[in-house]
């Protein structure tokens, strides 16, 4: 057998091995639950973590019931975050206080750190302050999407020091993410992160830069027109069954 033939056989063998391995890799890949928020500024798609099943299932149920349809992004802070989920915000009075309402219940905290942290695009549950909520229980419906600044070395050092005082340590990969992508590290370990924006960060950027008035409320109304469940993770299906949520 000449060298060309040997080379051809070797290449074919490698290709066959590669194709044999593809199904194995695909079988190990877990499909995440994904929700699509159709807002007045564009579409935001969010993947929900299976590490926070109570928050995942609650969010899916509310989206499936149309709870978020028509609600405002009622609190927007540039270079920080955008917040929504107050049902009263659908038809508020011009000078009314928004941000106090929900579905009538709270959720126990599911703070999974360091796996889930406040890097840009993270989705986390809003909650009442520590003085009245020492267990860090989450709002039943209100959530925020992190924007945050890209952390400069001095800012990062200050955040690291603050977190260390609370017994929270960032690894070098997390520090790199905060410096390269941005985020809000001072919130780590105190709020439940339960998802991540996988499409529409440009929409989040646009919303966080919107002009605001009193109480950080956007001057021009920005709404979630509709929320849609696109798919469910395998774990979610195992735990809840196919009929638990209304998937598009």
C-alpha positions, 0 to 999 in steps of 0.5 A: 500500500502506497503512502497516499493510500495510507494517508487516505485510510488514516483520514477516513478513520479519524472522520469515522471516529469523530462522527461516532463521538458526535451522538455521545456529546449531543446526549450529554448536552442539557437543553435549558428552559428558555423564555422569550420576552417580547418588549417594546424595545425588542426581544430578550431571550432568557435561559433559566438555570436548573440549579434554582428549580423553585425560581425556574418553575415559578418564572415559567408558570407566571410566563405561561399564565401571561402574568408578565404581559403588559407590565412595565420596566418600572425601575431602570438605573444606567450602568446597573440594572433594569427591573420589572414584574410588578403587576400593578404597573400595567395601568398605573397612575402617572405619579403612583408608586410602582414596585411594591406589588407581586403575586401575593407570595415570596420564594425561599432564597436559592443562592447558588454561588459561585456557580451563578453570579451577577455578571452582565446579562444575569437574571435575578429575583428582586426582594425586600431589604435585609432589615425586614428580610434577613432570609433573603426571600425573593419577590414572587414575580419581580426580577432584574436583569444585570447590566453593570459597569466593566470593573476597573482594577480599583473598583474590582479591588473594592468589591473584592474587599466588600465581599470578603467581609461577608465571607464571599470570595471571587475566583480569578475567572469571575474577576475576569468576567466582571472586568471584561463583560461587566456586572454587579459583584456587590450583589453576589451572595445576597440575591438569587440569580436564576437565569441568563440573557442568551439573546437581546443584550442590545435591548437590555443596553437600550433600556438601561440607558433610557431617560428616567424620572422620579424613583428611577422610572423611565420617562417613556413607558417600556413594557413587556408586551408578551412572555413566551415559553420556548422550551423546557429543560430535561430536568424540568420535564422530569420534575414537572411533566410535559403538561405543567407549563404552556410551551409555544 
